[in-house]
Every structure is written in C-alpha cells, then in structure tokens.
Amino acid sequence: MNRLIILVLLLLPAKELLAQIEGASQSRSGSFYSLFGVGFPTDNNNTRELGLGILGVSLDNMDSNSLQNPALWGKNFLTTASTGFNLSQFRATGSSSKSVNQLLEAGYLQVTFPVIREKLGISGSVYSVTRSNYRFVNIDSTVSSPDNVINYASDVRGAGGINKIEAGIGWTINKNISVGYAPSLTFISQNNSEDVFFSQSGYTTSNSDSKVTGTTIGHRFGALFSFNNLFRSNDRISLGASATLPITIDAQEKTTVTKFVNGQEQEVPLRGAQEGEITLPLEINAGLTYYPTSLVNFSLEGLYEQWSDYESAFDPNSELSYMSDRIKAGLGAEYHPYRTNSSSFWSNFRYGGGISYDSGHLNIEGQDISTLWFSAGLGIISPDPRSRSSVDISIRYGLRGTTNNNLIREKIWALNLSINLSELMFFRQKLN
C-alpha cells in the first residue's frame, strides 16, 4: 500500500478524518475501515448462509454448493452453479459529522460437478478474500508566510484487495466422514491514489498513484462428520471444519506522480518498483448443524483468523500493531415448509434468520472494531420437481465500530442476492 497515503491518513487528527468522510457521501465507497492493511475481510458466503448469520462450514446440503468447506463438494448429487450480488449502505457517524456511502458489487462465482455422485466431486470458484473500497476528501489550509494562507483539498481513494482462483476436490469416504482439499492461485491487486488541489494558481495540481500486485499459491482443507438418529428417529447432526494455511505473497509496488505544469500533464515515476512480501494469517472455521426433522435445522459456527501475524513490506504502519486476532461466532435457524407439499402460498419458500458477532481484525486507539449482525433470509425454490435450483435473498443489519476515542461508527444495511442452479446434467435416460 502507498506509504505516503497511509502515513498521512493515520497521522491526521481525528477531526480531519471525520471531515473526510463527508466527501465520501458523494461517491460509491464502502466501509471506512477498509483503508487499513490489505482491505477488510470479505464475507464470501452464499446468500443462504448470510441469511442464517453463519459461515456454512457445517451446513450439509446436497442440493446446492458452498465455498466454505471443501469436504461438502464430495456429497453433491447434482451439478451446481452459483453467483451472488451485494448492495450495501454504510451510515458513518463520528463525533462531529455524518455520511452515507453505498456500494454495489459482485460476490463470487462457483461451479461444482459430481464426478461420482455423492462420492467424489470437484469445484471451481473465483472469490475475494479482502477488499478495499474507500474515498476520503480533506479540505485544509497551510501558511507559507505570515501574509499568505494556501487552501488545498486532497482526494484519497483506494480499491482492490486479495482474490482467489480456486479449484478443489471433495471425497465422501463413508456415510459419516467426508474430506476435501482446495489449492488456489492467490493474488493481490490494490490501487491507491491521492489528488491534491490548491487554491492559488502558483501551485500545481498533483496526483500520485500506486499499485500493489503479486501472486502465490494457497492451500485449504476441510472435513465433515455426519451422524443420524442420535436423539430421535430420523434426526441428523453435521460437524464441519476447514483450515486455510498462512501464505506469503511476493509482491511489488509501483508509484507514479502526475503534475500539471502550464497546462501540460507530466508523469514521473516516484521511484523504481519496490519488491516485498505480504503475509496473510491462518484461518480456522468450525461448527455444527442439527436437523431434528427434515423441516428444521439449527447451526452454531465460529471462525478464528490470526491477524496478529499479518505483515506487509508496503505498509509502513504495520509495526503499530493495529491488527488483532479475529473471532466470529454465528447462530442461525432455518425452516423448510416447501417440503410438506402444502398448497399454501407461504409454503413455497425457505425461511432463515440468525445473529452473529465479529470481533474484527482491527484494534485502533485501544478499541476493537467489532460488528454485530442481525440477518434474515428467504429462499425461493424452483417449482420443477426435477430441479433443486433457487434464488436466495437476505437482508442484514450491522453495527460496526465505535465513536469512542474519536473513531467512526457505521450502521450497515446489506441486501444480498444469489442465483443457485442445481440440475441433473450429463444423465442419459434408459430406453425401454
């Protein structure tokens, strides 16, 4: 990340930071806290999982796919394809100012294919790990001499993050145990820019742009344990876990400065490309889902990410230790009335809801930047009995951050939509 931009942002007084977010309301940007490090961790769950407030690592469902646990890919009977879209509104409040930001973004893309139905399956996917999307405008002045005050405005922007292109395999060993493995190409593409405008013609407008890029190979493992008839006839419990190993990205940063002199644009490299490493932490997910009947299920899941081990050669403030280990826990429930074959209109859907608490991966001015989420979801099931396709919608409300120590509190409304195609493909009917 551009050393100059981050250093300036972290050293600005709190009042100037709050003044900056007022300008962000005029642009499409995301969370204020995505400016730190390599961006804010992404919730790359599908919409059904978001509506339950859980990770999805133990949600054993052969009708649809999930990114969360590679072991689930070996249990599919159908070929599946899924993608999602997210619309978020961030209402940021500080001690002296407010702003409203909105962000529309694509989520993930995943395809799973059963090589041997309910035994061996493969998955291919593209999704984000972290995401930066911020913009801050600061208006200030400086004194060049006792009789000369120079007004200026700086416009700081950032976009990008860390993404994965992943392929994996899931294997159902027996009716109780499934395992999975997913290697990935992990890459960072992050852009940061700052424009400075002066009120006096004698001072030229300048622009600095930096881009961080790099790649590495990542590894993820998963396991699922399923047991039937534990407490009553036809009940079921699933215990799931996954682990993403730490990775180190070999990256480089290129920075250029553009100045306008006498109406002419001049682009000058600030320095040669700088090379360094970015280290991302271990991630562990675990949880259980209980199905007392085929109509109801309850899930309790948690996540741990060791962000205190984060390092970046392009972040001059990483030694300030504003990263902290992240813990997230979610509790959700789901009801499937469409399985009753009722003719009632309200029985054609799947309903879900949940609550989750995320301690966050940032600790700023001694304050954890935590998030409390309330979630509700609706699944619209295909009426075709030969298909298990669905459209899922979730609405979430979150409270992030705090106004203590002149920080920023965000109220977040999120609307998530995913389209899930689950079909029986490459099947040759028998002829009598």
Phi, psi and omega per residue, in radians:
M1 nan 2.558 -3.102
N2 -0.971 2.083 -3.067
R3 -1.092 -0.731 -3.077
L4 -1.122 -0.793 -3.091
I5 -1.083 -0.858 -3.084
I6 -1.173 -0.693 3.134
L7 -1.077 -0.770 3.127
V8 -1.096 -0.789 -3.092
L9 -1.099 -0.701 -3.083
L10 -1.343 -0.386 -3.128
L11 -1.679 -0.160 3.096
L12 -1.115 2.520 3.040
P13 -1.087 2.746 -3.085
A14 -1.049 -0.658 -3.122
K15 -1.095 -0.643 3.134
E16 -1.211 -0.654 3.084
L17 -1.064 -0.732 -3.129
L18 -1.204 -0.569 3.088
A19 -1.189 -0.567 -3.118
Q20 -1.130 -0.667 -3.042
I21 -1.219 -0.288 3.088
E22 -1.133 -0.661 3.124
G23 -1.227 -0.438 -3.112
A24 -1.169 -0.363 -3.127
S25 -1.170 -0.278 3.125
Q26 -1.562 0.013 -3.091
S27 -2.332 2.929 3.086
R28 -1.536 1.939 3.136
S29 -2.578 2.913 -3.073
G30 -1.843 -2.458 -3.072
S31 -1.193 2.445 3.029
F32 -0.944 -0.659 -3.016
Y33 -1.347 -0.022 3.087
S34 -1.345 -0.069 3.118
L35 -1.337 -0.296 -3.055
F36 -1.467 2.475 3.048
G37 1.060 -2.251 -3.120
V38 -1.827 0.359 3.114
G39 1.890 3.018 -3.111
F40 -1.483 2.388 3.100
P41 -0.963 2.396 -3.053
T42 -1.600 2.404 2.954
D43 -1.483 1.598 -3.106
N44 -1.641 0.488 3.030
N45 -1.227 2.756 2.979
N46 -1.315 2.960 -3.018
T47 -1.141 -0.583 3.106
R48 -1.064 -0.797 3.135
E49 -1.146 -0.683 3.104
L50 -1.105 -0.674 3.119
G51 -1.149 -0.412 3.099
L52 -1.590 -0.198 -3.105
G53 1.284 0.366 -3.074
I54 -2.095 3.051 3.128
L55 -1.443 -0.644 -3.122
G56 1.713 0.131 -3.051
V57 -1.228 -0.382 3.141
S58 -2.030 0.119 -3.084
L59 -1.413 1.563 -3.049
D60 -1.402 1.810 -3.087
N61 -2.483 1.929 -3.082
M62 -1.316 -0.125 -3.058
D63 -1.512 -0.277 -3.089
S64 -2.542 3.012 -3.089
N65 -1.790 2.974 3.112
S66 -2.703 2.487 3.076
L67 -1.409 -0.330 -2.806
Q68 -1.289 -0.527 -3.052
N69 -2.435 1.927 -3.141
P70 -1.010 -0.421 -3.132
A71 -1.137 -0.441 -3.122
L72 -1.207 -0.374 -3.045
W73 -1.245 -0.318 3.113
G74 -1.507 -0.017 -3.093
K75 -1.802 -0.068 -3.054
N76 -1.263 2.429 2.998
F77 -1.710 -0.448 -3.057
L78 -1.952 2.712 2.957
T79 -1.378 2.314 -3.047
T80 -2.240 2.635 3.012
A81 -2.480 2.399 -3.042
S82 -2.565 2.488 3.024
T83 -2.608 2.804 -3.077
G84 -2.532 2.865 3.125
F85 -2.376 2.569 -3.083
N86 -2.271 2.340 3.020
L87 -2.114 2.086 -3.064
S88 -2.187 2.525 3.031
Q89 -2.160 2.233 -3.112
F90 -1.972 2.030 3.060
R91 -1.783 1.791 -3.055
A92 -1.675 2.386 -3.126
T93 -2.300 2.279 3.028
G94 -2.063 -2.934 -3.102
S95 -1.248 -0.347 -3.077
S96 -2.450 0.117 -3.108
S97 -2.727 2.867 3.121
K98 -2.403 2.782 3.036
S99 -2.701 2.804 3.078
V100 -2.253 2.095 3.111
N101 -2.034 2.563 3.106
Q102 -2.270 2.532 -3.082
L103 -2.505 2.173 3.035
L104 -1.954 2.197 -3.068
E105 -2.586 2.676 3.032
A106 -1.351 2.611 -3.120
G107 -1.645 -1.637 -3.014
Y108 -2.375 2.984 3.015
L109 -2.438 2.219 -3.137
Q110 -2.487 2.445 3.053
V111 -2.266 2.307 3.049
T112 -2.139 2.584 -3.108
F113 -2.432 2.190 3.108
P114 -1.395 1.886 3.066
V115 -1.161 -0.837 2.974
I116 -2.187 1.996 -2.979
R117 -0.989 2.282 3.138
E118 1.039 0.402 3.134
K119 -2.384 -0.882 -3.068
L120 -2.471 2.182 -3.116
G121 -2.426 2.735 3.113
I122 -2.158 2.727 -3.108
S123 -2.413 2.524 2.985
G124 -2.292 2.379 -3.045
S125 -2.682 2.775 3.010
V126 -2.306 2.233 -3.133
Y127 -2.779 2.872 -3.125
S128 -1.688 2.661 3.084
V129 -1.832 -0.798 3.034
T130 -2.370 2.763 -3.119
R131 -2.550 2.263 2.990
S132 -1.809 2.330 3.053
N133 -2.782 1.585 -3.053
Y134 -2.511 2.778 3.040
R135 -2.677 2.301 -3.131
F136 -2.350 2.347 3.107
V137 -2.034 2.201 -3.128
N138 -2.130 2.217 3.092
I139 -1.954 2.193 -3.062
D140 -2.653 -3.042 3.131
S141 -2.545 2.762 3.075
T142 -2.423 2.710 -3.112
V143 -1.841 1.996 3.116
S144 -1.535 -0.418 3.078
S145 -2.757 2.933 -3.109
P146 -0.984 -0.442 -3.089
D147 -1.919 0.184 -3.040
N148 -2.372 1.971 3.071
V149 -1.902 2.212 -3.098
I150 -1.878 2.077 3.039
N151 -1.531 2.476 3.109
Y152 -2.588 2.805 3.079
A153 -2.306 2.387 3.074
S154 -2.070 2.354 -3.118
D155 -2.038 1.902 -3.066
V156 -1.893 2.256 -3.079
R157 -2.361 2.645 3.071
G158 -2.613 2.515 3.116
A159 -2.687 2.664 3.101
G160 2.111 -2.667 -3.132
G161 2.547 -2.794 -3.121
I162 -1.877 2.333 -3.098
N163 -2.288 2.881 3.135
K164 -2.321 2.437 2.861
I165 -1.928 2.006 -2.923
E166 -2.188 2.470 2.983
A167 -2.282 2.483 -3.085
G168 -2.709 3.062 -3.086
I169 -2.405 2.468 3.059
G170 -2.153 2.469 -3.067
W171 -2.328 2.150 3.052
T172 -1.572 1.851 -3.069
I173 -1.216 -0.822 3.060
N174 -2.679 -2.995 -3.052
K175 -1.185 -0.211 -3.107
N176 -1.896 -0.387 -2.978
I177 -2.279 2.297 3.013
S178 -2.335 2.567 3.117
V179 -2.359 2.852 3.138
G180 -2.751 2.769 3.118
Y181 -2.513 2.424 -3.096
A182 -2.460 1.838 2.959
P183 -1.424 2.760 -3.099
S184 -2.601 2.662 2.919
L185 -1.585 1.970 -3.095
T186 -1.824 2.252 -3.093
F187 -2.472 2.644 3.082
I188 -1.977 2.389 3.022
S189 -2.486 1.782 -3.024
Q190 -2.305 2.236 -3.124
N191 -2.004 2.398 3.099
N192 -2.383 2.323 -3.081
S193 -2.367 2.670 3.038
E194 -2.504 2.134 3.043
D195 -1.838 2.367 3.107
V196 -2.120 2.184 -3.126
F197 -2.051 2.370 -3.124
F198 -1.964 2.629 -3.114
S199 -1.390 -0.311 -3.101
Q200 -1.856 2.399 -3.061
S201 -1.132 -0.355 -3.135
G202 -1.263 -0.220 3.140
Y203 -1.937 2.213 -3.033
T204 -1.482 2.601 3.030
T205 -1.220 2.416 3.136
S206 -2.272 2.700 3.133
N207 -2.433 2.340 3.032
S208 -2.099 2.353 3.132
D209 -2.225 2.332 3.039
S210 -2.276 2.557 3.128
K211 -2.375 2.211 3.101
V212 -1.873 2.225 3.129
T213 -2.357 2.708 3.096
G214 2.969 2.819 -3.100
T215 -2.446 2.805 2.998
T216 -2.843 3.089 3.102
I217 -1.859 2.291 3.119
G218 -1.936 2.863 -3.105
H219 -2.416 2.387 -3.136
R220 -2.409 2.437 -3.110
F221 -2.231 2.644 3.137
G222 -2.534 2.728 3.083
A223 -2.549 2.595 3.120
L224 -2.464 2.306 3.106
F225 -2.122 2.209 -3.083
S226 -2.169 2.409 -3.130
F227 -2.421 2.422 -3.110
N228 -1.918 2.749 3.016
N229 0.957 0.852 -3.127
L230 -1.431 -0.913 -3.058
F231 -1.974 -0.331 -3.132
R232 -2.771 2.947 -3.132
S233 -1.172 2.290 3.062
N234 1.243 0.251 3.009
D235 -1.488 2.999 -3.060
R236 -2.721 2.558 3.043
I237 -2.329 2.441 3.113
S238 -2.145 2.275 3.072
L239 -1.990 2.105 -3.076
G240 -2.179 2.648 3.085
A241 -2.685 2.592 3.046
S242 -2.523 2.698 3.130
A243 -2.424 2.243 3.033
T244 -1.859 2.101 -3.052
L245 -1.283 2.679 3.076
P246 -1.082 2.616 3.132
I247 -2.345 2.734 3.046
T248 -2.179 2.101 -3.121
I249 -1.665 2.185 2.995
D250 -1.432 1.933 -2.987
A251 -2.193 2.921 3.030
Q252 -2.463 2.665 -3.128
E253 -2.142 2.261 3.063
K254 -2.034 2.282 -3.109
T255 -2.235 2.307 3.076
T256 -2.233 2.653 3.098
V257 -2.101 2.259 3.106
T258 -1.946 2.214 3.110
K259 -2.136 2.591 3.083
F260 -1.887 1.922 -3.117
V261 -2.085 2.039 -3.109
N262 0.963 0.688 3.112
G263 1.387 -0.039 -3.123
Q264 -1.774 2.333 3.123
E265 -1.511 2.200 3.139
Q266 -2.170 2.167 -3.122
E267 -1.895 2.159 -3.056
V268 -2.235 2.206 3.035
P269 -1.084 2.252 -3.140
L270 -1.193 -0.633 3.085
R271 -2.894 3.004 3.071
G272 -1.193 2.834 3.133
A273 -1.013 2.263 3.132
Q274 -1.777 2.365 -3.118
E275 -1.875 2.588 3.132
G276 -3.011 -3.031 -3.087
E277 -2.095 2.559 3.019
I278 -2.146 2.136 -3.094
T279 -1.868 2.160 3.088
L280 -1.836 2.627 -2.914
P281 -1.530 3.014 2.983
L282 -1.159 2.465 3.060
E283 -2.255 2.281 3.118
I284 -2.226 2.272 3.077
N285 -2.090 2.471 3.099
A286 -2.691 2.669 3.122
G287 3.124 3.071 3.092
L288 -2.423 2.594 3.060
T289 -2.251 2.267 -3.132
Y290 -1.979 2.301 3.135
Y291 -2.000 1.595 3.111
P292 -1.133 -0.559 3.031
T293 -2.508 3.097 3.098
S294 -1.275 -0.158 -3.082
L295 -1.682 -0.277 -3.000
V296 -2.414 2.509 2.966
N297 -2.546 2.595 3.129
F298 -2.183 2.427 -3.105
S299 -2.272 2.471 3.009
L300 -2.349 2.060 -3.039
E301 -2.442 2.766 -3.135
G302 -2.559 2.834 -3.094
L303 -2.375 2.542 3.027
Y304 -2.364 2.231 3.078
E305 -2.241 2.274 -3.026
Q306 -1.601 1.163 -3.064
W307 -1.209 -0.233 3.072
S308 -1.145 -0.267 3.098
D309 -1.602 0.041 3.140
Y310 -1.123 2.384 3.061
E311 -2.475 2.568 3.090
S312 -2.601 2.242 3.092
A313 -1.247 -0.227 -3.076
F314 -1.835 0.114 -3.141
D315 -2.029 1.723 -3.065
P316 -1.170 -0.191 -3.090
N317 -1.868 0.176 -3.136
S318 -1.110 -0.452 3.114
E319 -1.271 -0.152 3.107
L320 -1.339 -0.132 3.052
S321 1.018 0.818 3.039
Y322 -1.478 -0.050 3.037
M323 -1.557 2.465 3.086
S324 -2.423 2.777 -3.138
D325 -1.104 2.443 -3.047
R326 -1.836 2.339 3.052
I327 -2.237 2.301 3.115
K328 -2.321 2.383 3.112
A329 -2.344 2.427 -3.128
G330 -2.395 2.552 3.107
L331 -2.277 2.208 -3.096
G332 -2.526 2.810 3.113
A333 -2.429 2.707 -3.059
E334 -2.497 2.537 -3.137
Y335 -2.248 2.331 -3.034
H336 -2.070 1.257 -3.091
P337 -1.215 -0.344 -3.125
Y338 -1.120 -0.326 3.135
R339 -1.355 -0.133 3.124
T340 -1.455 -0.143 -3.094
N341 1.066 0.489 3.110
S342 -1.299 2.626 3.105
S343 -1.507 -0.070 3.141
S344 -1.146 2.465 -3.131
F345 -1.030 -0.751 -3.073
W346 -1.274 -0.094 3.089
S347 -1.587 0.072 -3.119
N348 -1.566 0.053 -3.004
F349 -2.160 3.006 3.016
R350 -2.054 2.306 -3.057
Y351 -2.019 2.462 3.118
G352 -2.555 2.793 3.085
G353 -2.858 2.768 3.137
G354 -3.056 -3.138 -3.140
I355 -2.487 2.530 3.117
S356 -2.520 2.685 3.080
Y357 -2.208 2.272 -3.116
D358 -2.132 2.017 -3.137
S359 -1.170 -0.333 -3.131
G360 1.435 2.891 -3.128
H361 -1.892 0.171 -3.103
L362 -2.117 2.454 2.980
N363 -2.290 1.868 -3.038
I364 -2.065 2.246 -3.116
E365 0.932 0.648 3.119
G366 1.343 0.148 -3.101
Q367 -1.988 2.208 3.003
D368 -1.256 2.302 3.107
I369 -1.561 1.394 -3.061
S370 -1.602 2.853 3.130
T371 -2.368 2.292 3.030
L372 -1.911 2.145 -3.079
W373 -1.981 2.438 2.956
F374 -2.068 2.261 -2.970
S375 -2.280 2.601 3.009
A376 -2.512 2.459 -3.084
G377 -2.379 2.686 3.117
L378 -2.378 2.233 3.077
G379 -1.901 2.190 3.108
I380 -1.754 1.905 -2.983
I381 -1.562 2.444 3.107
S382 -1.065 2.336 3.120
P383 -1.301 -0.219 3.138
D384 -1.267 2.070 -3.097
P385 -1.145 -0.291 3.129
R386 -1.515 -0.079 -3.085
S387 -2.144 2.604 3.033
R388 -2.023 0.367 -3.127
S389 -1.175 2.749 -3.131
S390 -2.742 2.804 2.939
V391 -2.041 2.178 -3.093
D392 -1.973 2.415 3.133
I393 -2.251 2.357 3.051
S394 -2.339 2.594 3.040
I395 -2.142 2.269 -3.115
R396 -2.274 2.559 3.057
Y397 -2.205 2.209 -3.074
G398 -2.243 2.623 3.057
L399 -2.087 2.042 -3.059
R400 -2.204 2.426 3.022
G401 1.404 -2.913 -3.075
T402 -2.722 2.747 3.046
T403 -1.647 0.010 3.071
N404 -1.115 2.604 3.118
N405 0.949 0.611 3.081
N406 1.070 0.551 3.062
L407 -1.601 -3.003 -3.021
I408 -2.090 2.363 3.078
R409 -1.901 2.326 -3.114
E410 -2.028 2.339 2.945
K411 -1.843 2.156 -2.956
I412 -2.073 2.209 2.940
W413 -1.883 2.243 -3.111
A414 -2.270 2.236 3.037
L415 -1.960 2.145 -3.083
N416 -2.096 2.407 -3.138
L417 -2.338 2.305 3.047
S418 -2.352 2.579 3.087
I419 -1.981 2.148 -3.056
N420 -2.121 1.972 3.111
L421 -1.736 2.103 3.125
S422 -2.264 1.852 -3.035
E423 -2.317 2.736 3.022
L424 -1.563 1.846 -3.069
M425 -1.957 2.832 3.093
F426 0.966 0.700 -3.111
F427 -1.990 2.147 -3.122
R428 -1.744 2.077 -3.134
Q429 -1.242 2.519 3.076
K430 -1.365 2.451 3.117
L431 -1.789 2.322 3.100
N432 -1.397 nan nan
